[in-house]
Amino acid sequence: MNSSTLVPISLNRSGETISNEVERWLSSLFRGTGLFFDSHSEKTYGHEGSKTGTSHLTFAPRVDLAETDEMVHVIAELPGVAEKDIDVTFSEGILVLKGEKKPTLECENMHYHHKESICGKFYRRIILAKEVEEDKINASYANGVLSIKLPKTQKAKESVRKIPVQV
């Protein structure tokens, strides 16, 4: 494929894609609302320059958050990340996903005509609004998808209350 046939990605003045800028702006609207994600406070965009002049984009992986009566389920897309490069921690109701996606090619002296792949460090912090049983948290990784199951405490399971709607 000829690189001149590719459609360029629009960047704003600071160098981030317009979609990242919109996502960052929308995330800031929901900050402090008590929703599950604290997606803006620790979600980083931009370049980290190195002494060699190369830079790697720091990114936040795409995350889905689902809930059943029994558990909270977090699913993160991490294609191309080795299992050994993923770190998952949980403390005081906060789930942290961090690690690094390493370049697939040695590219120190390479000049790109077009580059859409992302490599570098990633970080995502998720604040859970439900109490979970920390010692029963389970994480698995397959085909670029990280799946974390967080069983709810009995108190969290029983905290659902039916609220009558008045007319």
Secondary structure as GFF3:
##gff-version 3
##sequence-region A 1 167
A	DSSP	three_ten_helix	3	5	.	.	.	ID=ss1
A	DSSP	alpha_helix	18	30	.	.	.	ID=ss2
A	DSSP	beta_strand	47	49	.	.	.	ID=ss3
A	DSSP	beta_strand	55	57	.	.	.	ID=ss4
A	DSSP	beta_strand	63	67	.	.	.	ID=ss5
A	DSSP	beta_strand	71	77	.	.	.	ID=ss6
A	DSSP	three_ten_helix	83	85	.	.	.	ID=ss7
A	DSSP	beta_strand	86	91	.	.	.	ID=ss8
A	DSSP	beta_strand	94	101	.	.	.	ID=ss9
A	DSSP	beta_strand	120	127	.	.	.	ID=ss10
A	DSSP	three_ten_helix	134	136	.	.	.	ID=ss11
A	DSSP	beta_strand	138	142	.	.	.	ID=ss12
A	DSSP	beta_strand	145	151	.	.	.	ID=ss13
A	DSSP	alpha_helix	154	158	.	.	.	ID=ss14
###
